[in-house]
Amino acid sequence: MTTTQKTAKRGEFNANWPIPDEYLLELGRMISMWGTLESGTAFAISKLAGYDSPMDPRGLTMVAHSNFQQRVDIVSSLCGQLADEFPHLKDYEKAIKMIKAAQTGRNKYAHNALSVDEDGLVKIAFMSARGTFKTSVEVVRLSEIKEVTAKIHEAELALHNLITGANHKPLWER
């Protein structure tokens, strides 16, 4: 694989560039699902804060510039405060744990470099400087990205079920 493009027009990319198209498809699916989860946290905050509509601009305005972790913390705090009054919120910690696991998986692929090595394997490179500087490179399997997407979907459903008191299941369990 090559890291350079030789196409005639801006916005036209060679097939399988910069990594195989099937990986790009799954990364796109993962990011699309992530957007749904991010929006869901903002909607949840509106509902938990007592607004009738999750689209109420007052609620959404308060979280428009907060990052995802702040939104999750707000949802968790509101659920903790409201759990005695609304029993369907009592298991909120399970949903929060699922959301955080989904975030960890998403961050792995959204914030690190994917490339193809000379043997045609897709790899991801990591860096960490917490305490000491460390680097690592590992092979990425398509199934691993799909698993992260599944975790995001499950986290979004857990959040939705938490807020609505519903019991929707992932698509593959219906």
GUROBA-148330 format. One line per 4 residues: number of its first residue (from 1); their letters; for each residue x, y, z of C-alpha. Coordinates in nm, 3 decimals. Last residue first. Example, Ala and Ser with C-alpha at 12.3 -4.5 7.8 and 13.67 -1.06 7.14 Angstrom:
BEGIN
2	SA	1.367/-0.106/0.714 ~ 1.230/-0.450/0.780;
This chain:
BEGIN
174	REWL	-3.401/-0.903/1.811 ~ -3.061/-0.992/1.958 ~ -2.851/-0.881/1.656 ~ -3.022/-0.542/1.649;
170	PKHN	-2.927/-0.469/2.009 ~ -3.214/-0.492/2.258 ~ -3.468/-0.230/2.360 ~ -3.589/-0.250/2.720;
166	AGTI	-3.761/0.081/2.792 ~ -3.731/0.289/3.110 ~ -3.695/0.593/2.886 ~ -3.369/0.736/3.023;
162	LNHL	-3.205/0.406/3.110 ~ -3.328/0.233/2.797 ~ -3.181/0.511/2.582 ~ -2.849/0.499/2.770;
158	ALEA	-2.833/0.120/2.747 ~ -2.926/0.141/2.379 ~ -2.643/0.387/2.312 ~ -2.402/0.167/2.508;
154	EHIK	-2.506/-0.141/2.307 ~ -2.452/0.045/1.980 ~ -2.111/0.171/2.098 ~ -2.015/-0.180/2.205;
150	ATVE	-2.119/-0.317/1.864 ~ -1.908/-0.051/1.691 ~ -1.613/-0.152/1.910 ~ -1.666/-0.516/1.811;
146	KIES	-1.675/-0.421/1.444 ~ -1.337/-0.249/1.485 ~ -1.195/-0.565/1.641 ~ -1.349/-0.785/1.370;
142	LRVV	-1.155/-0.593/1.106 ~ -0.832/-0.706/1.268 ~ -0.574/-0.451/1.366 ~ -0.212/-0.563/1.407;
138	EVST	-0.022/-0.392/1.687 ~ 0.234/-0.116/1.729 ~ 0.363/0.014/2.059 ~ 0.522/0.325/2.203;
134	KFTG	0.601/0.417/2.560 ~ 0.724/0.735/2.729 ~ 0.728/0.707/3.106 ~ 0.495/0.830/3.378;
130	RASM	0.203/0.879/3.142 ~ 0.371/0.950/2.809 ~ 0.179/0.712/2.588 ~ 0.206/0.646/2.218;
126	FAIK	0.015/0.403/2.003 ~ 0.056/0.278/1.645 ~ -0.214/0.080/1.466 ~ -0.151/-0.185/1.205;
122	VLGD	-0.322/-0.311/0.891 ~ -0.124/-0.600/0.746 ~ -0.019/-0.587/0.380 ~ 0.325/-0.742/0.439;
118	EDVS	0.500/-0.406/0.386 ~ 0.285/-0.249/0.657 ~ -0.055/-0.085/0.617 ~ -0.140/0.214/0.833;
114	LANH	-0.368/0.321/1.114 ~ -0.259/0.615/1.330 ~ -0.418/0.668/1.669 ~ -0.694/0.895/1.795;
110	AYKN	-1.013/0.760/1.638 ~ -0.923/0.392/1.655 ~ -0.828/0.368/2.022 ~ -1.070/0.644/2.117;
106	RGTQ	-1.364/0.439/1.996 ~ -1.268/0.145/2.214 ~ -1.222/0.358/2.524 ~ -1.546/0.544/2.455;
102	AAKI	-1.741/0.219/2.423 ~ -1.603/0.106/2.759 ~ -1.706/0.440/2.910 ~ -2.059/0.407/2.773;
98	MKIA	-2.090/0.051/2.904 ~ -1.977/0.161/3.251 ~ -2.228/0.447/3.244 ~ -2.505/0.201/3.152;
94	KEYD	-2.413/-0.027/3.445 ~ -2.390/0.272/3.679 ~ -2.744/0.376/3.584 ~ -2.898/0.068/3.744;
90	KLHP	-3.127/0.269/3.974 ~ -3.256/0.494/3.694 ~ -3.576/0.291/3.641 ~ -3.655/0.366/4.008;
86	FEDA	-3.726/0.736/3.943 ~ -3.742/0.930/4.273 ~ -3.465/0.735/4.443 ~ -3.255/0.733/4.124;
82	LQGC	-3.278/1.110/4.069 ~ -2.953/1.233/4.226 ~ -2.747/0.939/4.101 ~ -2.902/0.971/3.757;
78	LSSV	-2.812/1.342/3.749 ~ -2.454/1.270/3.850 ~ -2.410/0.994/3.591 ~ -2.562/1.203/3.311;
74	IDVR	-2.338/1.497/3.407 ~ -2.028/1.275/3.419 ~ -2.115/1.133/3.077 ~ -2.153/1.484/2.940;
70	QQFN	-1.819/1.590/3.086 ~ -1.653/1.288/2.928 ~ -1.805/1.375/2.592 ~ -1.681/1.733/2.586;
66	SHAV	-1.899/2.024/2.684 ~ -1.965/2.300/2.432 ~ -2.326/2.224/2.351 ~ -2.402/2.101/2.703;
62	MTLG	-2.595/2.394/2.847 ~ -2.735/2.490/2.508 ~ -2.889/2.144/2.469 ~ -3.089/2.183/2.787;
58	RPDM	-3.218/2.527/2.699 ~ -3.271/2.432/2.333 ~ -3.525/2.164/2.426 ~ -3.448/1.876/2.190;
54	PSDY	-3.481/1.614/2.463 ~ -3.832/1.750/2.508 ~ -4.015/1.793/2.835 ~ -3.713/1.943/3.013;
50	GALK	-3.654/1.799/3.358 ~ -3.274/1.796/3.389 ~ -3.284/1.422/3.326 ~ -3.453/1.480/2.991;
46	SIAF	-3.211/1.749/2.879 ~ -2.911/1.548/3.003 ~ -3.033/1.242/2.818 ~ -3.059/1.441/2.494;
42	ATGS	-2.697/1.554/2.528 ~ -2.584/1.199/2.604 ~ -2.783/1.068/2.308 ~ -2.613/1.309/2.072;
38	ELTG	-2.278/1.158/2.167 ~ -2.415/0.806/2.129 ~ -2.554/0.882/1.783 ~ -2.226/1.042/1.679;
34	WMSI	-2.045/0.728/1.793 ~ -2.266/0.516/1.568 ~ -2.153/0.721/1.269 ~ -1.791/0.699/1.384;
30	MRGL	-1.809/0.319/1.408 ~ -1.979/0.290/1.069 ~ -1.708/0.507/0.915 ~ -1.436/0.296/1.076;
26	ELLY	-1.611/-0.013/0.940 ~ -1.618/0.124/0.586 ~ -1.257/0.242/0.610 ~ -1.151/-0.105/0.719;
22	EDPI	-1.332/-0.262/0.421 ~ -1.167/-0.003/0.196 ~ -0.817/-0.121/0.280 ~ -0.592/0.148/0.433;
18	PWNA	-0.479/0.486/0.295 ~ -0.615/0.423/0.038 ~ -0.785/0.098/-0.054 ~ -0.924/0.238/-0.378;
14	NFEG	-0.752/0.556/-0.490 ~ -0.913/0.876/-0.376 ~ -1.112/1.137/-0.563 ~ -1.163/1.443/-0.344;
10	RKAT	-0.935/1.665/-0.552 ~ -0.924/1.542/-0.908 ~ -0.678/1.353/-1.127 ~ -0.558/1.100/-0.877;
6	KQTT	-0.211/1.005/-0.763 ~ -0.237/0.970/-0.386 ~ 0.046/0.895/-0.147 ~ 0.059/0.662/0.151;
2	TM	0.107/0.354/-0.060 ~ 0.000/0.000/0.000;
